[in-house]
Amino acid sequence: MKVALSTKNNMITEHFGHCDFFVIYEVEDNVIQGSHLIKNPPHQKGYLPKFLKGQGIDVVIAGGIGTMAINGLKDLGINCYINVKGEASEVIERYINNQLNHGGEPCTDHH
């Protein structure tokens, strides 16, 4: 399974589409097998879900994220955890250990 965290300076970003990088963790049987960075491509409305699906992503973990992006991810079979905060390595450990606090309302800001 591949898990993508939207990050800036190794912290989960306030808004999914405005991250600098996605930290991609490859997880198998709740163990991290490896990780790498993917640079966030230039912003294009509705593009990121397709881009991430093309990278083989199964799960996205983000801070703020809009309804359009959430729906786009879900339509492509990508699970989405929203309103998450913290440093990337701590967040992935919480995710693996089923201790990730997430949920709430999507972003309503129009960027």
GIVENVEN-V272184 format. One record per residue. N is the residue number from 1. PHI is phi in whole degrees, -180 to 180 (NA if undefined). Layout:
n/phi
N/PHI
N/PHI
This chain:
n/phi
1/NA
2/-113
3/-117
4/-107
5/-110
6/-80
7/-134
8/-143
9/54
10/67
11/-112
12/-61
13/-79
14/-68
15/-141
16/-45
17/-73
18/-111
19/-72
20/-83
21/-139
22/-104
23/-87
24/-103
25/-107
26/-97
27/-121
28/-136
29/52
30/61
31/-126
32/-73
33/-93
34/174
35/-153
36/-158
37/-105
38/-125
39/-68
40/-66
41/-69
42/-53
43/-63
44/-139
45/-53
46/79
47/-84
48/-58
49/-56
50/-66
51/-59
52/-67
53/-61
54/-64
55/-89
56/81
57/-74
58/-105
59/-139
60/-117
61/-121
62/-144
63/-80
64/-71
65/-156
66/-82
67/-60
68/-61
69/-66
70/-58
71/-64
72/-62
73/-65
74/-61
75/-60
76/-95
77/82
78/-101
79/-73
80/-130
81/-109
82/-118
83/60
84/-95
85/-130
86/131
87/-82
88/-54
89/-66
90/-71
91/-65
92/-66
93/-65
94/-63
95/-61
96/-60
97/-89
98/57
99/-121
100/-84
101/-82
102/-155
103/120
104/92
105/-88
106/-69
107/-61
108/-114
109/-68
110/-104
111/-103
